[in-house]
């Protein structure tokens, strides 16, 4: 088996110019944990729920997502 056979196609990413608030909103909307931060095709970092939560953003978006569901 090769790696491309088990990778997720069409991965959602965010750019380095995005705010932490935008990253938190996207993670909540898509119900995902880590969100790759990419500059073009180059992976820079991964944003995660823990960072957004620590900054006080994730909780608010998670509450909004629960109300909409």
C-alpha positions in Angstrom: 0.0 0.0 0.0 1.3 3.5 -0.8 0.6 6.7 1.2 -1.7 8.3 -1.4 -4.1 5.3 -1.0 -4.8 6.2 2.6 -4.6 10.0 2.5 -7.7 12.2 2.5 -8.3 13.9 -0.9 -9.3 17.6 -1.0 -8.0 18.5 2.4 -9.3 21.9 3.8 -6.5 24.4 4.5 -6.1 28.0 5.7 -3.5 30.6 4.8 -1.0 32.1 7.1 -2.7 35.5 6.7 -6.0 34.1 8.3 -6.8 35.1 11.8 -7.1 32.6 14.7 -10.7 33.5 14.8 -11.1 32.5 11.1 -9.3 29.2 11.8 -11.5 28.4 14.8 -14.7 29.1 12.8 -13.5 26.9 10.0 -12.6 24.0 12.4 -16.0 24.2 14.0 -17.9 24.5 10.7 -16.1 21.5 9.3 -16.0 19.6 12.7 -12.3 18.9 12.3 -9.3 19.1 14.7 -6.1 20.1 13.0 -6.3 22.5 10.1 -3.2 22.7 7.9 -1.8 26.2 7.4 -0.5 26.4 3.8 1.2 29.1 1.7 0.4 27.8 -1.8 1.4 24.2 -1.9 3.8 24.6 1.1 2.7 23.3 4.5 3.7 25.9 7.1 2.0 24.7 10.3 -1.1 23.2 11.7 -3.7 25.2 13.6 -5.5 23.1 16.3 -8.5 23.4 18.5 -6.4 23.6 21.6 -4.7 26.8 20.5 -8.0 28.4 19.4 -9.6 27.3 22.7 -6.7 28.8 24.7 -7.2 32.1 22.8 -10.9 32.1 23.7 -12.2 31.6 20.2 -13.1 28.0 19.9 -15.7 27.8 22.6 -17.8 30.6 21.1 -17.8 28.9 17.6 -18.4 25.5 19.1 -21.5 26.9 20.9 -22.8 28.5 17.6 -22.2 25.2 15.7 -24.2 23.3 18.3 -27.1 25.7 18.1 -27.2 25.4 14.3 -27.1 21.6 14.3 
